[in-house]
Amino acid sequence: MINKLKEMLSNNIEDIYLIGLLDLDDKEFIVNNNYVFVEFTNGFIELEAIEGYGKLRIKITDSIETKNWVNDVTEGKVRISNFIFTNPISANKRIKTITFYDLHIIANALISDILLIELTDGQNLFIDPGFLGINLGGMDQKEYWKEYLQNFDRKKIKKIDIIL
């Protein structure tokens, strides 16, 4: 799984997506915050908040599954890279380093407490599964997580870096 992931991560990030459903009455898109999909030139990485939102399951997939959790609704996806990347129109959004915190390898997936992704342009993406789903931010999000961890949890986290 690690080798497949390294191969995918060595490609350019094309976009980042959230999934959800469309409330036609209120004309509102309701996001399922438990999932984030990162699109690469050769497929997708699916991030899912699991285990009471304390961990991320990381899987490689060929497409975005909308994960319908309500019947008789219109499912959809929304691109969010314009809100995430410092330079969303850059053709070079590559990962320099990805850091897994408390990594476990299972069949066809990885489990991690959080992810820190450093891009070649210096931008950082901090991905943290929280009570309300996945939080996606920069280093400010990491600082918030560290403060929370120090104040409430106090457990030591093992870090594993993959340098691409």
BELDA-V844790 format. One record per backbone hydrogen bond with DSSP energy under -0.5 kcal/mol. NH is the residue of the N-H (numbers start at 1). CO is the residue of the C=O. E is the energy in kcal/mol with one decimal. If there is no record, write none. Layout:
nh=NH co=CO e=E
nh=NH co=CO e=E
//
This chain:
nh=5 co=1 e=-2.4
nh=6 co=2 e=-2.8
nh=7 co=3 e=-2.2
nh=8 co=4 e=-2.2
nh=9 co=5 e=-3.1
nh=10 co=6 e=-1.1
nh=11 co=8 e=-1.8
nh=13 co=93 e=-3.3
nh=14 co=12 e=-0.5
nh=14 co=39 e=-3.2
nh=15 co=39 e=-1.1
nh=17 co=37 e=-3.1
nh=18 co=78 e=-2.2
nh=19 co=32 e=-0.5
nh=20 co=76 e=-2.1
nh=21 co=30 e=-2.2
nh=22 co=74 e=-3.2
nh=23 co=21 e=-0.6
nh=23 co=28 e=-3.3
nh=24 co=22 e=-1.0
nh=27 co=23 e=-1.3
nh=28 co=23 e=-1.7
nh=30 co=21 e=-3.3
nh=30 co=28 e=-0.6
nh=31 co=29 e=-0.7
nh=32 co=19 e=-3.2
nh=33 co=31 e=-1.0
nh=35 co=32 e=-1.6
nh=36 co=47 e=-2.1
nh=37 co=17 e=-2.4
nh=38 co=45 e=-2.6
nh=39 co=15 e=-3.1
nh=39 co=37 e=-0.6
nh=40 co=43 e=-3.5
nh=41 co=12 e=-1.0
nh=43 co=40 e=-1.4
nh=44 co=61 e=-2.8
nh=45 co=38 e=-2.4
nh=46 co=44 e=-0.5
nh=46 co=59 e=-3.1
nh=47 co=36 e=-3.1
nh=47 co=45 e=-0.5
nh=48 co=57 e=-2.1
nh=49 co=34 e=-2.4
nh=50 co=55 e=-2.8
nh=54 co=50 e=-1.1
nh=54 co=51 e=-0.9
nh=55 co=50 e=-1.7
nh=56 co=112 e=-3.4
nh=57 co=48 e=-2.8
nh=58 co=56 e=-0.5
nh=58 co=110 e=-3.1
nh=59 co=46 e=-2.3
nh=59 co=57 e=-0.5
nh=61 co=44 e=-2.6
nh=65 co=63 e=-0.6
nh=66 co=64 e=-0.5
nh=74 co=22 e=-0.8
nh=75 co=73 e=-0.6
nh=76 co=20 e=-2.2
nh=78 co=18 e=-2.5
nh=80 co=16 e=-3.2
nh=81 co=16 e=-0.7
nh=83 co=80 e=-1.6
nh=84 co=80 e=-0.9
nh=85 co=81 e=-2.5
nh=88 co=85 e=-0.6
nh=90 co=87 e=-1.7
nh=93 co=91 e=-0.5
nh=94 co=92 e=-0.8
nh=95 co=9 e=-0.7
nh=96 co=118 e=-3.3
nh=97 co=118 e=-1.7
nh=98 co=162 e=-2.2
nh=99 co=116 e=-3.1
nh=100 co=98 e=-0.5
nh=100 co=160 e=-2.9
nh=101 co=114 e=-1.8
nh=102 co=100 e=-0.6
nh=102 co=158 e=-3.9
nh=104 co=111 e=-2.7
nh=106 co=104 e=-0.5
nh=106 co=109 e=-2.3
nh=109 co=106 e=-1.6
nh=110 co=58 e=-2.0
nh=111 co=104 e=-3.1
nh=112 co=56 e=-2.2
nh=113 co=101 e=-3.2
nh=114 co=101 e=-0.6
nh=115 co=127 e=-2.2
nh=116 co=99 e=-2.0
nh=117 co=125 e=-3.0
nh=118 co=97 e=-3.2
nh=118 co=116 e=-0.5
nh=119 co=117 e=-0.5
nh=119 co=123 e=-3.1
nh=120 co=94 e=-2.5
nh=122 co=119 e=-2.0
nh=125 co=117 e=-2.8
nh=126 co=137 e=-4.0
nh=127 co=115 e=-2.8
nh=127 co=125 e=-0.6
nh=128 co=126 e=-0.6
nh=128 co=135 e=-2.7
nh=129 co=113 e=-0.7
nh=130 co=128 e=-0.6
nh=130 co=133 e=-3.6
nh=133 co=130 e=-1.8
nh=134 co=33 e=-3.6
nh=135 co=128 e=-3.5
nh=137 co=126 e=-2.4
nh=141 co=138 e=-0.5
nh=142 co=138 e=-1.4
nh=143 co=139 e=-2.4
nh=144 co=140 e=-2.2
nh=145 co=141 e=-2.3
nh=146 co=142 e=-2.8
nh=147 co=143 e=-2.4
nh=148 co=144 e=-2.4
nh=149 co=145 e=-2.9
nh=150 co=146 e=-2.6
nh=151 co=147 e=-2.3
nh=152 co=148 e=-2.2
nh=153 co=148 e=-0.6
nh=153 co=149 e=-1.4
nh=154 co=149 e=-3.2
nh=160 co=100 e=-2.5
nh=162 co=98 e=-2.5
nh=163 co=161 e=-0.5
nh=164 co=96 e=-2.6
nh=164 co=162 e=-0.5
//
